Amino acid sequence: MWEEIAIAISQATGEKFHADRCQAKSGGCINQANMLSDGKRQFFVKTNIANCLDMFVAEAIALKQMHETKTIRVPQPICWGTVGETSYLAMENLELGGSQDWEAMGRNLAAMHRVTSDRGFGWDRHNTIGATPQINNWTNDWIDFWREYRLAFQIRLAKRKGWRCAVPEEKIYEAIPKFFRDYQPKPAMVHGDLWGGNAAFVNGEPVIFDPALYFGDREVDLAMTELFGGFPSQFYRAYNGAYPLDAGYRERKNLYNLYHILNHFNLFGGGYGSQASRMIESICQ
């Protein structure tokens, strides 16, 4: 398999590449990851079963679009495809580590968030959030988009897995408009899955990866940065200095992070179900 992937890399780069070393890399829970090397060049390769190819295609297109904004660094996709029963995505191998410039991370993310779409909210294709399908049908109204393609979709999946909430589903959706009485978000290019594990540095230069890209309210990215411990305070100061957040962000943050907690329940089960129920109770107060 690795030799066939090496041939595809050679064809994509126009330079002969023969993988003589394959090193397993840690960090992901959805895909397997390896670093292929010929002693001079290295490539980062994700693999999964063959029917996951669409997931890798969406990721590659997202990384290309993010790179084209010239706002924040992302790993460059090289090639993707299937070998037998395995799908793969080969990309630039970045040596993460070194100094950390969180102010630059905040400024660069703010710059990416200024990239907009005249088609409304959504994206050209569906993708995934973790291993869960993420629906990105273009929609003119943000409330409609968030209700139907984010919360309602995850709630339906959660109910199939046995999740039950004391708050009727209709009340959840009825509560959403109150968070937008004085706020109308503009479509912004968002990473979509921006927790600490998907942000790093290469000798001080900020890098983000593993996107679940779409055009949405930029606050969804900021909210998720706070979900699992938060980014350093320098990040938020720099972001607000470059692109100030609306005063109502603090109230909407819980609404946006509910999507990710429901998704974590659908992926991993456990206490995420009760956490989602508590968040819903707060949202519907």
C-alpha positions, 0 to 999 in steps of 0.5 A: 500500500505504501509503495502505491501511495508513494507513486501517487505522491511522485506523480502529484509532486513531479519528483520521484519519492520512494518511501523507505520509512513509515512511522506511525503518528499519534493524535487522531481518534478517527483515522490512522496517521503515518509519516512517510519518508525517503530520508530527504522528504516527509509526507503526512498520510491519513488512512481509513477504510475505502468508503471514507474517501469522500471525507478525505476529498472534502478535507483536501478541498477545505485545506486548499481553500483555506490556503488560498485565503493567504491568512493562516497556515494549513498543511498542504494536501498533496494527493488522495485516493484508494489503494485496495480497501484503504482510502488515504490523504497525503499532505505536507508534513509539518514539524509542529513545535517550537515557540508559540505566538498566540497573538498571531494565531488570533490575528490570522484566524480573524483574517480568515473569518473576514473571508465571506461568501455571497451564497449564504451559509453552507459550503459546496459539499457535505463533509464530516465533524469527526466521523459524523456527517456534516450537512452544508446545504446553502441557506440564506438564513443563519438561524434556519441553517443552525437549527436544521443542519446543526442542532436538529441533525445531531439531535436526531442521531442522539435520539437513535442512540438512546439520548433523552432530554427533559426539554421538548425538542420544539422548545429548543428550536423556539429558543434559538431566535432570542439569541439573535434579536440584535445580531445578524451574522455574516457568512464567514469561512470557519474552521468548524472544529477548532479545539486545541488539538487542531491548532499548533505552531511551526517555530512560532507560526500558527497552523490549524488543521483537520477542518470541518469547513463551511461558511457560518457565524465566525463565533462558532470557531471562537466558542469551540476554542473555549470548549475544552480548556480554552486558548491562552488569553493572548489569543482572544485579545489579539482576535478582538483587536483585529475583529471585535466580537459582538457583545452577545457572543457570551450568550450564544457561546453555549448554543454553538457548543451544544452542537459539539457536545451532541456530536461527542455523545454521538461519537463517544457516548458517556457523560456527553449526553447529560452535559448536552441536556444541561446545556439545553436547559440553560439555553431554554431558560 
